[in-house]
Amino acid sequence: MAQTAAPALEWRGVTIGYRRPGEPELVAVDDVSLRVGRGETLGLAGESGCGKSTLAMSVLRLLPRSSRLDGEVLVHGEDVAAMSWGRLRTVRWTEAAIVFQGAMHSLNPVRTVRWQILEALELHADRGGSAQSRQARVAELLGMVDLPVARADAYPHELSGGQKQRVMIAMALACDPDVIIADEPTTALDVVVQAQVLDVLSTLVRERGLTLVMISHDLSVLAAVCERIVVMRHGKIVEQGPSDRILTAPEHEHTRELAAAFPVIGDPASRRVVGRVASRDALDAQRTEPTPQRPEPTAQRPEPVEGRSPDPADPPLLEVRDLVVDFRSRGRAVRAVDSVSLQCRRGEIVALVGQSGSGKTTLARSVLGLQRPTSGTVLHRGEPLPTDRAGLKAYRRAVQFVLQDPSASLNPKHTVYQAVAEGVQIHRLPGDEAEHVAEALRRAELNPPETFFGRLPQELSGGQRQRVVIAGALALQPTFLVADEPVASLDASVRGEVLALLLELQRDLDLGALVITHDLGLAWNIADRVVVMHQGRLVEEGSVEQVLLDPQHAYTQSLLRVVPSRLGSRR
Amino acid sequence: MTLAESTPALEEEQPRGSTLGRYLAWKGGGAAISLVMVVVLGFFAFRVLPGDPAINLTRGRRVSAAEVERLREELGLNDPLPLQFVSYLGDLLRGDLGVSYVYNRSVGALILEGLGPTVLLTGSAALISIVLGLWLGQKAGWARGSVFDKSQTGLALVFWSVPTFWLGLILLLVFSGGFGWFPSGGMVTAGTDLRGLALVLDVAHHLVLPVLTMVAVVYAQYLMVMRASVLEEMTSDYLTTARAKGLREDLVRTRHAVPNALLPTVTLIFLTIGGLVGGAVTVETVFSWPGLGYLTFQGLSAPDLPLLQGTFVVFSSIVIVMNFVAELVYRVLDPRLRSS
């Protein structure tokens, strides 16, 4: 308050640990010092568990009781840790406010938007104003984030993800704070909505001269809004610098890993080359000699996998003809998939791209025989999808699927062996069961497989879990995979692992895949062909280069405009 | 990505009135069907009770076999079962629950007389145990693992596991027999003609021990459910939002955590109120409380078939109606249910 020259935020030698019963303390933030000047916009990047959220929460002393903080956290020169509770409560929201991930559960589900914004205003009512002026303020705040005033009387569940995020921003601005901390403000939002929310946020920050600290795992999102980016790993700052430099010329290996997860579309270096390539130099430096038993996987070679494109003259392995799926919702029919025709060939990776609600998941479910189409057919090797139990069972062995969230799709009580062997048992594959499981795990690069047999999902990393799911599919020796957002819930570094695995399987086993994603970067990374879906219809289809570099349909063009890596250039 | 996400979001809202109307009709219809089944069950269930009402009613008196037979004929016990059932249904439709064998009075009048005392007893007990249980439960949940939490949950569970009749008898022995602080039974002091405030105080005096017994036995379930519910909400992100806004910890609890934690508890409250009325049988019997429970107990010894059928239908209806009310209240409390 008194020291006007003090930076808006400053961390001095901050170490934050979490006490865990029966285990050594978990150090989330390890001796971090950082200054954020007034009016500066700073991005905090890193994977889950790197300490970026812990660091941000320490600003308002919002850490759980089990935490221990060493060092100083200064807000406008005042040490937060030394504040009395009363002083702290005054500082909260009036000097620094947080934009939480509103799309999730950061709004109270049983209170209206108005109630929740008014609460903040009434709490800090000493800033003046009558009940009437507070009501006017609510309207004004909603106007700032481009929401109609009528939405004030809505409950959170009546709002879309983007609207909830706007409410969070409006609420954070309620008491005119100087500092805004935005914690993953666009995670779980659609690319189009993400672009809108980022636009609202950065405009407000710029116009009001606010200090912004934004947290994200996505470097390109940060680069679109922030001047400076700080990259964290294992509680330490590994690299920091101006956004453009971090994005275009990252120095630290981990920064490069993060950057590779959001490839620049059109950049040949990231075409059919994924993840680990980015950190390949570092890997090579560590490795004294290559592992003798195993040939080095293709994905670790810098040159793109070539000659892998399937022959267009091949008869399609899977074909969808004029597929229509209607849902009845509140007595009305909703057409989720509208006359879609699609062909997938052996050994071909097709990316099905669209926003949430575009019907892409429904289409995939129909292809898997999980959703009965209203009309139209799905053909496998030229034959219509069987409808009897035995036929469907055989079909599902040939066409396996991989779901988005490996922690949800694996039974937490089943060991890796059980998870992978289940399919083998159901389909009564000939030969030794353990051999099948070991082979599948080896294929999914879980080596040596025997060491994974007895492990439970909770003992594995996110990437390992997803590879167990893929191994479960591979155990049945399928000819085709349907993968629904296979890497959306994974961190940047493991995203690369999983995508590299899909490319390898394509090369070694001639395994084709229909990959459903909202991420055009992923399509650029691994796909042969792209199919764009919008409001239940296929609006554009073609080779990756053709569709992503020279989009014809207006919707594809608009999708490409809001890809985070392009957002920065609009600034 | 879930299935729900794959359906395009609906832009227009359906008029809310029609959904509410359909919801009411649907739930009300379900309740009506349950009631019909209770009525049918109520008739047949008591026909399988052992004991011949005619013989039990004439026990201790010198009566000839012919007289017993005539009584049987009079009570309609000799008619074939289907015929008895039809006349039972017919009477029920006219609101006639028959005449009690034991009291020789209209069952409807008897039930009406007993309803007041029962509602008074169970209503007071329910109110106190719900308020006490919910309040202790949210405190205990919020301070999980504290001395308060451990002692309160421990104490509640001890009472919960004690048999109702035993606790009632102990309370009677100590506070009525030993200290003589409270009357040993009934609802009003016999032989007095109290009016106004004096009457209220007298009834309240009689009410203390039976209510205490009921509260002690049932408040634990409200405490445990509320505690679990608060624990569930405690890690919710919106509580972090509330703290970040600058709310005091007790306001975070009362304004944000508790309203959300109450939601699952409400259903339980209404479900148990129905059960509480049924549980009144034991307490009313121990304390000779002139309510429906006591009436049922009297009817069982004969067996007084019309009386038992009557109380059975009333008890069951209370449970069904309470379930119906629970559905409605839940809808009012949780905005998410209103629009779906």
Contacts between the chains, C-beta under 8 A, distances in Angstrom:
chain1	res1	chain2	res2	distance
A	60	B	244	5.5
A	62	B	240	6.1
A	62	B	243	5.9
A	62	B	244	5.8
A	89	B	246	4.2
A	89	B	247	7.5
A	89	B	248	6.8
A	90	B	246	6.7
A	91	B	246	7.8
A	92	B	243	7.5
A	92	B	244	5.7
A	92	B	245	6.5
A	92	B	246	3.8
A	93	B	244	6.5
A	93	B	245	4.8
A	93	B	246	4.9
A	94	B	246	7.4
A	97	B	244	7.0
A	97	B	245	7.9
A	98	B	241	7.7
A	98	B	244	4.9
A	100	B	237	6.2
A	100	B	240	6.9
A	100	B	241	5.6
A	100	B	244	7.8
A	101	B	237	7.4
A	104	B	237	6.1
A	105	B	236	5.8
A	105	B	237	4.6
A	105	B	238	5.9
A	106	B	237	4.4
A	106	B	238	5.6
A	106	B	240	7.3
A	106	B	241	4.9
A	107	B	238	5.8
A	107	B	241	7.1
A	108	B	238	4.5
A	108	B	241	7.6
A	108	B	242	7.4
A	108	B	256	5.4
A	108	B	259	7.9
A	108	B	260	7.0
A	109	B	238	7.4
A	109	B	260	6.6
A	109	B	335	7.5
A	109	B	336	6.4
A	110	B	259	5.4
A	110	B	260	5.8
A	110	B	263	7.4
A	110	B	333	7.3
A	110	B	334	6.5
A	110	B	335	6.1
A	111	B	256	7.9
A	111	B	259	7.8
A	112	B	335	7.9
A	119	B	242	7.9
A	119	B	245	6.7
A	119	B	247	7.7
A	119	B	255	7.5
A	120	B	245	4.7
A	120	B	246	7.6
A	123	B	245	6.2
A	123	B	246	5.4
A	123	B	247	6.4
A	124	B	246	6.6
A	155	B	335	4.1
A	155	B	336	7.1
A	157	B	335	7.0
A	157	B	336	4.8
A	157	B	339	7.5
A	158	B	335	7.9
A	158	B	339	6.4
A	160	B	9	6.8
A	171	B	241	7.9
A	171	B	245	7.9
A	327	B	7	5.0
A	329	B	7	6.2
A	329	B	10	6.4
A	330	B	10	7.0
A	330	B	14	5.5
A	330	B	19	7.8
A	331	B	14	7.7
A	332	B	10	7.6
A	334	B	7	5.4
A	334	B	8	5.9
A	334	B	10	7.2
A	336	B	6	5.7
A	336	B	7	5.3
A	336	B	8	6.8
A	356	B	1	7.2
A	356	B	5	5.1
A	357	B	5	6.4
A	357	B	6	7.1
A	357	B	7	7.3
A	357	B	8	4.9
A	357	B	9	5.8
A	359	B	6	5.9
A	359	B	8	7.3
A	360	B	6	7.1
A	361	B	1	4.8
A	361	B	2	7.5
A	361	B	3	6.9
A	361	B	5	6.6
A	361	B	6	4.0
A	362	B	3	7.3
A	362	B	6	4.1
A	362	B	7	7.4
A	365	B	3	7.2
A	365	B	6	7.6
A	404	B	1	5.5
A	484	B	1	5.4
A	485	B	1	5.4
A	488	B	1	7.8
A	516	B	1	7.3
A	535	B	8	6.6
A	536	B	8	7.2
